[in-house]
Amino acid sequence: MTTQRIPLSDNPSESDKLEVTITDLEQDARPHFVHPPAPRRKTALMRVEKCPTHFYRYLYDRVGAPYNWISRRKLSDDELAALIQHEDVYLYVLYVDGAPMGMAEIDARKRNIHELKFFGLAPEVTGCGFGRYFLTNILDLAWSREPQKLRLETCSLDHPAALPLYQKLGFRVTDRRKGLVERYNPSPKA
């Protein structure tokens, strides 16, 4: 069964675009930090192997919709599966009280430079102490494959605590630029 995708315009108008500040960050070495204690709720961090596209789309929407994540929405199921089911792409899910509440995607297809492509929490647990806990574990997992660099990109639409947290955990800014992104509108246009 193919999941129906939310239509996004092939040629969005200027009113369908948002101006953002895009920040590129990088770590050149595994950071040394004190791991925060696990939050006082039942938590589990699990890798999803050969993630079904419907589950990935659920996570991507649950975590990313508040921050206008759209790039993966434009992919067909086959295109998405080819990407997320690649042997060097790692998807981790944070479960809180048995429910999926966070996702992190590490792209390790380039041997020496790995990218944290997506990282975030569901709205229900944002601001409850899970971000630092989840991210420190993800950084350990990313560095366990011994890349020379770990990169990520964030933008001004992401949670306001994201950039400061990345910097606290050892990422340094390598570039900052203005850009336009298509506005995510979950209701199809009439």
C-alpha positions in Angstrom: 0.0 0.0 0.0 1.3 3.4 -0.9 0.9 6.3 1.5 -0.7 9.3 0.1 1.6 12.3 0.4 0.5 15.9 1.3 0.7 17.8 -2.0 3.4 20.4 -2.1 3.6 22.7 -5.1 6.3 22.0 -7.8 6.5 25.7 -8.2 5.5 27.4 -4.9 4.6 31.0 -5.1 6.4 33.6 -3.0 3.5 33.6 -0.6 4.1 29.9 -0.1 7.7 30.5 1.0 9.2 31.5 4.4 12.5 33.3 4.8 14.8 31.5 7.3 18.3 31.7 8.7 20.1 28.4 8.1 23.0 27.5 10.4 25.5 24.8 9.6 27.3 23.2 12.6 30.1 20.7 12.9 32.0 18.7 15.5 35.6 17.7 14.6 36.0 15.3 17.6 33.8 13.3 19.9 32.6 15.7 22.6 33.3 15.2 26.3 30.2 15.9 28.4 28.4 14.7 31.4 25.4 12.6 30.4 22.2 13.9 32.0 20.2 11.4 34.0 17.4 9.7 32.3 14.1 11.6 32.8 11.8 10.2 35.5 9.5 8.4 33.1 9.8 5.1 31.3 12.1 5.7 28.3 13.7 3.6 25.6 15.9 4.4 22.7 15.7 2.0 19.8 17.1 1.8 16.3 14.6 1.1 13.6 16.1 -1.2 11.0 14.5 -1.1 7.5 12.0 1.5 8.7 8.6 1.2 6.9 7.9 4.4 5.1 4.5 4.8 6.8 6.2 4.8 10.3 8.9 7.2 9.1 6.2 9.6 7.8 4.3 9.3 11.1 7.5 10.2 13.0 8.5 13.0 10.6 5.1 14.6 10.8 4.7 14.2 14.6 8.1 15.7 15.3 8.6 18.0 12.3 5.3 19.6 11.5 5.6 22.3 14.2 8.9 23.3 12.7 7.9 23.2 9.0 9.9 20.1 8.1 9.0 19.4 4.4 11.9 18.0 2.5 11.0 14.3 3.0 7.3 15.0 2.2 8.2 15.6 -1.4 9.6 12.1 -1.8 7.6 9.1 -3.1 7.5 6.0 -0.9 10.1 4.4 -3.2 12.5 7.4 -3.0 12.0 7.6 0.8 12.6 3.9 1.3 15.8 4.0 -0.8 17.1 6.7 1.5 16.0 5.6 5.0 16.5 1.9 4.4 20.1 2.3 3.2 22.5 0.3 5.4 24.4 3.4 6.4 21.4 5.5 7.5 20.4 5.0 11.1 17.0 6.0 12.5 16.6 6.0 16.2 13.3 6.5 18.1 12.9 7.8 21.6 10.0 6.1 23.3 8.4 7.7 26.4 5.9 5.6 28.4 5.8 3.2 25.4 4.9 5.8 22.8 7.3 7.1 20.1 8.1 10.7 21.1 11.3 11.6 19.3 13.4 10.7 16.2 17.0 11.1 15.2 18.4 10.2 11.8 22.1 9.8 11.2 23.4 9.6 7.7 26.7 7.8 7.6 26.9 7.1 3.9 30.0 9.3 3.6 32.7 7.3 5.5 34.5 10.3 7.2 31.7 12.8 7.5 28.4 11.8 9.1 25.3 14.0 9.3 22.6 14.3 11.9 19.9 14.9 9.3 16.9 15.1 11.6 16.5 15.3 15.4 13.5 16.3 17.4 10.8 15.6 19.9 7.1 15.4 19.8 5.3 18.4 21.2 4.1 16.4 24.3 7.6 16.0 25.6 9.2 19.2 24.3 10.4 21.2 27.3 10.3 18.2 29.7 14.0 17.4 29.9 14.2 14.9 27.1 16.1 16.9 24.5 19.6 16.9 26.2 19.1 13.3 27.3 18.2 12.1 23.8 20.8 14.2 22.0 23.7 13.1 24.2 22.8 9.4 23.4 22.5 10.1 19.7 25.9 11.9 19.6 27.5 8.8 21.3 25.9 6.6 18.7 27.0 8.8 15.8 30.6 9.0 17.1 30.7 5.2 17.7 31.2 4.7 13.9 34.3 6.9 14.2 33.8 9.6 11.6 36.2 12.5 11.3 33.4 15.0 11.5 29.8 15.2 12.5 27.6 17.8 10.8 24.1 19.1 11.2 22.0 21.9 9.8 19.3 23.8 11.7 17.2 26.8 10.8 15.3 29.6 12.5 12.0 27.7 12.3 13.4 24.9 14.6 12.8 25.0 18.3 14.5 28.0 19.9 16.5 25.8 22.3 17.9 23.7 19.5 20.9 25.8 18.4 22.0 26.7 22.0 21.8 23.0 22.9 23.9 21.9 19.9 26.5 24.5 20.8 26.5 23.4 24.5 27.2 19.9 23.3 30.3 20.9 21.3 29.0 21.9 17.8 30.5 25.0 16.3 28.9 27.2 13.7 30.6 26.8 10.3 28.2 28.9 8.2 25.1 31.0 8.5 23.0 32.1 5.5 19.5 33.3 4.5 17.2 31.0 2.6 13.7 30.3 1.5 11.7 27.2 2.4 8.3 26.2 1.3 5.6 26.7 3.9 4.0 23.4 5.1 0.3 23.6 4.9 -1.3 20.3 5.9 -4.7 21.1 4.3 -4.7 20.6 0.5 -5.4 23.8 -1.5 -8.8 24.2 -3.0 
